[in-house]
Amino acid sequence: MPARLVVLVSGTGTNLQALLDASTDPAYGATVVAVGADRVGTPAVRRAREAGVPVFELPLAQGADRAEWDAELADRVSSFDPDLVVLAGFMKLTGPAFLARFGGRTINTHPALSPSFPGMHGPQDALAYGVKVTGATLFVVDEGVDTGPILAQTPVRVLDDDTSESLHERIKAAEQEMLVATVGRIARHGFTVNGRRVTIA
Ligand code: GRF
């Protein structure tokens, strides 16, 4: 049986699309069983619908209780019985209730080489700092912001005439390749975390 993926999204869903495309091959070892979004009407959710994948949209209303939202998110995800939860451009932090149920099997992708430039503006921060190489990082989610044990990283060269948009576009291309390859390996072989070090069997 292929590993069951629930993918959480907020935006354009190009990382999601890469997973949807990869999982059409039975040898890939994983299938997207549901997509959840923290916003209504995202392009990512449209992509899921087009692929015939069940979706749920769970925005966090202004002034709403964050812990309740987090618990509801965990319930919705749980109803699809995932082996692995993939945060693919999901712009919210998962909280204690979520991690109590899905910690150790929730992974996230970040458009910078951790531990540099955590947070919402990885490409922009890397460009502003003047680094010559940045990239993307796939990690096991913990309580911090982009701090969890690292599953994979991929480098991307910064060009002299880059804007944060052009840089982010190249990072996303490398990020998708890394995400697809690594999720497939995890689905087929599993992974172990030993302190900060992760091994994919
Ligand atoms: C990715 O670069 C992700 O790492 C970042 O936002 C982007 C999401 O892109 N947090 P998409 O929604 O998968 O197209």
Residues whose N, C-alpha, C, O or C-beta is under 5 A from the ligand:
A	BS01	GRF	G11 T12 G13 T14 N15 L16 A88 G89 T109 H110 P111 K172
